[in-house]
Every structure is written in C-alpha cells, then in structure tokens.
C-alpha cells in the first residue's frame, strides 16, 4: 500500500508532462507508420501504448520505494548491469549491425538502456559518501574511472553502441564536475586532451564501423552523397522544413507513411512531428521537455540529502543529453548516433528505462522534506 504522505507530496504536473509527451509519441508513431492501403496494418502504436501502460505501473512502484534503498543497492545493480553487458557480447541478438539485445523468446531488451540508470545510482552513492568533501584529485578521479567507467564503456563500444557510450561519458563528466575537481587537475586534463586529440581521433576512427564513419561524413557534408550516406539527414531536414510555421496537420505528412524518411518512428520521430505540427507545435513540444528538465534541477536543488541531489542531477543530465542530441541529429547539428527522443521514439526498452529514470526524480521530490520521516 502506498504511503499517503507520498501521494500528498506527489508532483502530478511532472507526471502529466511525462504522460502527455508519451501520448504525443504514440500519435506520431501512428501517423508515421499508418497504412496507406486497406490491406496494410500497423501495430507499432499499439505496442507503444502497451509499453506505456506497463511503464506507468513500474513508475508508481519505483516511487513507492524509498530512493535510499536504490542507493544502498547501487553497487549490486551496477555489477548486474556489467554482467548483462558481458552476456550481450557473448550471446546477444544482432540487429542492424549491432549486438545489443538479449532475447528471452517472449521479450527482447537492451541491457545498456538500464545500465545508464545503474551508473547514475552508483555515481550518486560514491560521490555523496566521499568523506572530506574536497574537490577530486588525480588519485580519486583515477579510482572512479577505473572502478566505474572504463569497463562498461569498453563493453558498450564493443556492441557497438557509440551513442550510449557517449551518454555514459556525459553523465560521468557532468556528475564529476558537479562534485568538483581541482583546478590544476582540470586544466591538466584539458591540455592533455587537446594534445592527444589528433592521435586519439585517428585511433578511434580506425575502430569505427563503416556505417559509423559514414554517419560522421554525412554530418560534415550531407550533400557529398545526398542519396546515400547523407540521405537520413537530408530527408529529416526536408521533413522539418516542410512543416513551415503551422505544419501540414495531423496525418497530413508524407515523409513517414511514404517511407521517404528512414527510422521515421524511432530516431527521427521528431521530424515527422515537425512536418505535421510545424514551428509552433515544435516550440510547444520543447517547452514540455524543458519543463521536465527544470523539474529535475529543481528537485536536485531541494533534495533532503546529497544522495537525492546527485540522483536527480544524474537523471536530469541523462534526459537532457537524450533530448539535445536527438534534436541535434534531426536538424543536422550533430552526427547520427542512434539516440532516440525520450518518451516519444518507438521502443519498449527505451521507454521503460525513461519512465524508471524519471521515477527517480519523482521519488526524490516526494521525499524532499525532512519531516517525511
């Protein structure tokens, strides 16, 4: 039974924004995949709706559990996450050139989606319990890198999943900078990074798959091969531009149902939305996302302890990365790295992990008053 104090402090506006974005996603997925002939059928939107129902149940269950339990279990969850990443490499299902899924027969899921949450929990526990409170030095930073970041980063890159690896890196850097590192160490790391950039770039380029190299080339010059490697970005820009100021209207778009735009219901779902709802609709959509991000930072600022602060910040950093990178991909400001638009893109595992992550913010928020206990 859910404690009445949780319901009393529950931020229903936060959950409402999450549900509205999810339902906008269902409507956009339907429009993008709607059948053009009576003999055709589309079940993508119904599957997404079923995942939303399941995710809502998990959301409320997760909020009902004190977040300190998750903090205490962080290292165990981290180890489970790493083991699942190893299982993926050993016996995972391959799709679209990547080995990222564990297939249970009745269900397939991506462990990397949940590992990001485990990583936030682990970093929150470790940083909140450092004894002296002083800025991190080289010894402490090296310990965090070796203990929490390097192994999972390698495992995720081996799948390969560059987008998720970059997100884990972003979470790591953001949370470390939030805690604070010594100025001298910060300057040294930046200097070493700039010096090593040409060599690291050559090494990383050699380790990329051909399709990953093509995505970077397409980002730099999409017109070099507009019908080949630059097709995704070119068609995405066409979709967004076709929406104009007011949009074509719901189910009036052509890029999705006529299959001009690849990945129209997953990574490029925003392009479909922008074609139908235009600039005005896109601004309204961005405001919903910014509202959730603002709630995340506000929750961190008002958390009752440092564990809650780091949890809310870590999830907010992750959600912000999702949003900024996906929108950047669709408008050609960032290379295509396979980052879905949170809550809107089709995909059960990603949607469920989004709800679980956002439930952490709500969890910290309802327990922000010391009098709760």
C-alpha positions as MATLAB code, in Angstrom:
seq = 'XXXXXXXXXXXXXXXXXXXXXXXXXXXXXXXXXXXXXXXXXXXXXXXXXXXXXXXXXXXXXXXXXXXXXXXXXXXXXXXXXXXXXXXXXXXXXXXXXXXXXXXXXXXXXXXXXXXXXXXXXXXXXXXXXXXXXXXXXXXXXXXXXXXXXXXXXXXXXXXXXXXXXXXXXXXXXXXXXXXXXXXXXXXXXXXXXXXXXXXXXXXXXXXXXXXXXXXXXXXXXXXXXXXXXXXXXXXXXXXXXXXXXXXXXXXXXXXXXXXXXXXXXXXXXXXXXXXXXXXXXXXXXXXXXXXXXXXXXXXXXXXXXXXXXXXXXXXXXXXXXXXXXXXXXXXXXXXXXXXXXXXXXXXXXXXXXXXXXXXXXXXXXXXXXXXXX';
ca = [
       0.000    0.000    0.000;
       1.341    3.442   -0.987;
       2.049    5.810    1.903;
      -0.412    8.728    1.944;
       2.476   11.129    2.503;
       3.827   10.122   -0.905;
       0.513   10.955   -2.588;
       0.366   14.252   -0.701;
       3.798   15.337   -1.923;
       3.412   13.824   -5.392;
       4.098   16.245   -8.260;
       1.237   15.448  -10.617;
       2.276   18.158  -13.079;
       5.580   16.334  -13.606;
       3.845   13.035  -14.316;
       1.298   14.793  -16.531;
       4.089   16.205  -18.710;
       5.638   12.731  -18.981;
       2.318   11.148  -19.997;
       1.477   13.915  -22.479;
       4.840   13.508  -24.218;
       4.366    9.738  -24.312;
       0.907   10.061  -25.853;
       2.192   12.582  -28.397;
       4.740    9.913  -29.234;
       2.001    7.298  -29.764;
       0.061    9.661  -32.056;
       3.206   10.496  -34.031;
       4.204    6.835  -34.320;
       0.732    6.037  -35.652;
       0.952    8.837  -38.203;
       4.449    7.806  -39.281;
       3.555    4.135  -39.719;
      -0.101    4.423  -40.725;
      -1.104    2.087  -43.579;
      -1.713    3.660  -46.971;
      -3.776    0.726  -48.217;
      -6.720   -1.023  -46.572;
      -4.887   -4.331  -46.787;
      -1.989   -2.975  -44.727;
      -1.864   -2.861  -40.942;
       0.325   -1.099  -38.399;
       0.727   -2.291  -34.829;
       3.645   -0.104  -33.755;
       1.471    2.464  -31.977;
      -0.484   -0.209  -30.080;
       2.729   -1.852  -28.889;
       3.978    1.524  -27.720;
       0.699    2.128  -25.886;
       1.041   -1.223  -24.112;
       4.576   -0.300  -23.049;
       3.285    2.997  -21.664;
       0.759    1.131  -19.503;
       3.479   -1.167  -18.169;
       5.876    1.751  -17.652;
       3.287    3.657  -15.612;
       2.846    0.695  -13.270;
       6.622    0.421  -12.846;
       6.815    4.207  -12.313;
       4.429    4.115   -9.341;
       6.074    1.019   -7.877;
       9.521    2.651   -8.109;
       8.261    5.879   -6.496;
       6.750    3.926   -3.606;
      10.206    2.534   -2.703;
      12.454    4.899   -0.755;
      15.292    6.005   -3.041;
      17.786    5.259   -0.272;
      17.093    1.574   -0.922;
      18.284    2.072   -4.505;
      21.353    3.924   -3.213;
      22.205    1.061   -0.859;
      21.744   -1.444   -3.717;
      23.677    0.660   -6.266;
      26.858   -1.435   -6.401;
      24.920   -4.691   -6.729;
      22.816   -3.228   -9.549;
      25.993   -1.938  -11.199;
      27.534   -5.431  -11.160;
      24.306   -6.917  -12.570;
      24.404   -4.299  -15.339;
      28.025   -5.127  -16.233;
      27.251   -8.862  -16.265;
      24.337   -8.260  -18.641;
      26.626   -6.244  -20.942;
      29.008   -9.215  -20.990;
      26.115  -11.595  -21.750;
      25.125   -9.377  -24.693;
      28.593   -9.712  -26.228;
      28.647  -13.459  -25.612;
      25.123  -14.440  -26.695;
      23.217  -11.312  -27.626;
      20.944  -10.917  -30.630;
      22.342   -8.950  -33.564;
      20.260   -6.414  -35.444;
      21.126   -3.565  -37.813;
      24.844   -4.259  -37.487;
      24.929   -4.186  -33.678;
      24.778   -6.842  -30.973;
      22.764   -5.030  -28.287;
      19.783   -7.200  -27.380;
      19.185  -10.135  -25.056;
      16.416  -12.296  -26.478;
      14.343  -14.206  -23.916;
      11.933  -15.523  -26.525;
       8.869  -13.682  -25.244;
      10.837  -10.458  -24.767;
      13.936   -8.713  -26.114;
      15.650   -5.897  -24.229;
      18.789   -3.762  -24.332;
      20.800   -4.009  -21.100;
      22.625   -0.779  -21.933;
      19.362    1.145  -21.514;
      19.104    0.061  -17.886;
      22.833    0.224  -17.232;
      22.693    4.021  -17.613;
      20.338    4.159  -14.620;
      22.543    1.797  -12.602;
      25.504    4.029  -13.454;
      23.709    7.114  -12.132;
      22.865    5.250   -8.927;
      26.471    4.129   -8.493;
      27.968    7.563   -9.113;
      25.412    9.125   -6.761;
      26.273    6.726   -3.961;
      30.020    7.122   -4.382;
      30.128   10.923   -4.719;
      27.645   11.564   -1.900;
      29.702    9.479    0.522;
      33.166   10.871   -0.093;
      34.385   11.839    3.345;
      36.384   15.043    3.055;
      34.148   16.917    0.622;
      37.209   18.447   -1.079;
      37.499   18.678   -4.865;
      38.609   15.477   -6.580;
      42.310   14.971   -7.146;
      44.082   12.727   -9.650;
      44.063    9.741   -7.287;
      40.320    9.899   -6.585;
      39.429   10.609  -10.221;
      41.553    7.673  -11.405;
      39.822    5.438   -8.874;
      36.368    6.422  -10.198;
      37.455    5.950  -13.815;
      38.938    2.523  -13.194;
      36.236    1.381  -10.824;
      33.077    2.504  -12.603;
      33.596    3.851  -16.119;
      36.277    2.115  -18.206;
      34.956   -1.473  -18.254;
      31.313   -0.716  -19.132;
      32.436    1.880  -21.690;
      34.543   -0.758  -23.466;
      31.725   -3.322  -23.321;
      29.203   -0.850  -24.769;
      31.611    0.216  -27.536;
      32.140   -3.422  -28.478;
      28.407   -3.889  -29.251;
      28.899   -1.287  -30.888;
      26.743    1.455  -29.365;
      28.560    4.764  -29.691;
      25.524    6.809  -28.655;
      25.073    5.036  -25.310;
      28.813    5.168  -24.601;
      28.794    8.920  -25.198;
      25.807    9.268  -22.877;
      27.557    7.341  -20.093;
      30.632    9.539  -20.647;
      28.480   12.666  -20.469;
      26.850   11.501  -17.222;
      30.278   10.714  -15.773;
      31.805   14.089  -16.695;
      28.726   16.054  -15.613;
      28.485   14.403  -12.192;
      32.232   14.677  -11.556;
      32.196   18.378  -12.466;
      29.140   18.861  -10.248;
      31.078   17.415   -7.326;
      34.133   19.433   -8.281;
      37.688   18.653   -9.335;
      40.821   20.605   -8.533;
      41.500   23.485  -10.916;
      45.048   22.320  -11.626;
      43.816   18.804  -12.479;
      41.032   20.191  -14.666;
      43.479   22.334  -16.669;
      45.914   19.417  -16.973;
      43.222   17.054  -18.270;
      42.052   19.627  -20.836;
      45.609   20.240  -22.013;
      46.378   16.532  -22.332;
      43.096   16.014  -24.156;
      43.833   18.744  -26.696;
      47.353   17.432  -27.315;
      46.165   13.842  -27.654;
      43.100   14.703  -29.783;
      44.716   14.142  -33.218;
      46.172   10.769  -32.145;
      43.020    9.686  -30.328;
      40.893   10.758  -33.281;
      42.953    8.617  -35.657;
      42.757    5.643  -33.294;
      39.014    5.984  -32.748;
      38.359    6.470  -36.472;
      40.138    3.196  -37.215;
      37.958    1.421  -34.662;
      34.644    2.643  -36.068;
      32.371    0.530  -38.222;
      31.849    1.648  -41.831;
      28.292    2.841  -41.124;
      29.553    4.924  -38.180;
      32.196    6.545  -40.388;
      29.533    7.274  -42.990;
      27.379    8.999  -40.345;
      30.242   11.330  -39.418;
      30.990   12.075  -43.088;
      27.291   12.737  -43.698;
      27.222   15.108  -40.719;
      30.185   17.107  -42.037;
      28.872   17.222  -45.608;
      25.436   15.650  -46.155;
      25.424   16.868  -49.757;
      28.507   14.829  -50.596;
      26.185   11.860  -51.177;
      22.569   13.032  -50.635;
      21.105    9.787  -51.972;
      23.471    7.600  -49.971;
      25.179    8.343  -46.654;
      23.572   11.788  -46.403;
      20.038   10.554  -47.078;
      18.890   10.396  -43.431;
      19.891   13.944  -42.570;
      18.738   15.374  -45.914;
      15.268   13.817  -45.642;
      14.997   14.819  -41.983;
      15.648   18.448  -42.870;
      13.127   18.203  -45.711;
      10.504   16.877  -43.276;
      11.094   19.609  -40.712;
      11.215   22.338  -43.359;
       8.008   21.082  -44.974;
       6.134   21.762  -41.725;
       6.624   25.504  -42.020;
       5.118   27.688  -39.300;
       1.832   25.880  -38.599;
       2.509   22.414  -40.032;
       0.578   20.317  -42.524;
      -1.808   18.943  -39.918;
      -2.042   15.615  -38.131;
      -1.756   12.608  -40.500;
      -1.217   15.017  -43.384;
       2.537   14.469  -43.511;
       4.080   12.413  -46.313;
       7.674   11.699  -45.267;
       6.751    8.935  -42.831;
       3.930    6.923  -44.422;
       5.521    7.124  -47.881;
       8.811    5.915  -46.341;
      10.910    8.804  -47.642;
      12.462    9.200  -44.194;
      14.203    6.115  -42.725;
      13.789    5.353  -38.999;
      10.755    7.661  -39.054;
       9.150    6.167  -35.932;
      12.352    5.745  -33.895;
      15.346    8.096  -34.098;
      13.646   10.596  -36.431;
      10.194   10.748  -34.866;
      10.638   14.485  -34.217;
      10.984   15.110  -37.952;
       7.545   13.551  -38.505;
       6.089   15.605  -35.660;
       7.597   18.848  -37.008;
       6.229   18.182  -40.503;
       2.692   17.860  -39.151;
       2.735   20.492  -36.380;
       5.254   22.990  -37.690;
       7.291   25.549  -35.774;
       4.506   26.347  -33.297;
       3.975   22.696  -32.398;
       7.718   22.136  -32.068;
       8.054   25.062  -29.657;
       5.208   23.648  -27.541;
       6.913   20.246  -27.564;
      10.247   21.779  -26.492;
       8.529   23.575  -23.625;
       7.218   20.250  -22.316;
      10.725   18.797  -22.398;
      12.190   21.896  -20.763;
       9.529   21.685  -18.056;
      10.645   18.146  -17.174;
      14.310   19.205  -17.217;
      13.551   22.208  -14.989;
      11.672   19.959  -12.559;
      14.715   17.707  -12.424;
      17.092   20.521  -11.499;
      14.570   21.975   -9.045;
      14.248   18.571   -7.373;
      18.041   18.339   -7.052;
      18.188   21.823   -5.502;
      15.526   20.990   -2.908;
      16.514   17.381   -2.127;
      16.764   16.496    1.549;
      20.244   14.936    1.239;
      23.224   14.706   -1.111;
      22.178   11.266   -2.348;
      18.906   12.724   -3.581;
      20.688   15.702   -5.134;
      23.076   13.550   -7.152;
      20.309   11.153   -8.201;
      18.099   13.955   -9.522;
      21.044   15.635  -11.241;
      22.283   12.408  -12.835;
      18.877   11.545  -14.289;
      18.343   15.125  -15.464;
      21.745   15.168  -17.176;
      20.848   11.888  -18.907;
      17.416   13.107  -20.015;
      18.896   16.391  -21.276;
      21.526   14.512  -23.288;
      18.809   12.353  -24.875;
      16.779   15.419  -25.845;
      19.579   17.697  -27.092;
      21.432   15.043  -29.104;
      18.303   13.640  -30.771;
      17.034   17.063  -31.824;
      20.570   17.966  -32.922;
      20.651   14.820  -35.076;
      17.355   15.576  -36.803;
      18.293   19.152  -37.726;
      21.836   18.276  -38.820;
      23.690   19.923  -35.943;
      25.048   16.596  -34.653;
      26.020   13.303  -36.307;
      23.512   10.459  -36.242;
      24.484    8.267  -33.270;
      21.262    6.339  -32.685;
      19.953    8.300  -29.702;
      16.110    8.131  -29.527;
      13.913   11.039  -28.495;
      12.948   10.293  -24.873;
       9.330    9.243  -24.308;
       8.411    9.720  -27.984;
      10.536    7.360  -30.071;
       9.230    3.837  -30.627;
      10.909    1.222  -28.467;
       9.760   -0.622  -25.362;
      13.085   -0.920  -23.537;
      13.972    2.738  -24.055;
      10.509    3.887  -22.957;
      10.536    1.726  -19.826;
      14.026    2.922  -18.881;
      12.906    6.541  -19.378;
       9.979    6.052  -17.000;
      12.188    4.325  -14.425;
      14.750    7.134  -14.632;
      12.096    9.839  -14.285;
      10.518    7.963  -11.384;
      13.790    8.588   -9.532;
      13.234   12.342   -9.834;
       9.676   11.961   -8.512;
      10.970    9.651   -5.783;
      13.437   12.271   -4.555;
      10.832   15.008   -4.902;
       8.131   13.412   -2.740;
      10.700   12.786    0.000;
      12.334   16.211   -0.144;
      11.011   17.309    3.262;
      12.935   16.118    6.295;
       9.602   15.834    8.150;
       8.696   12.931    5.816;
      10.454   10.667    8.255;
];
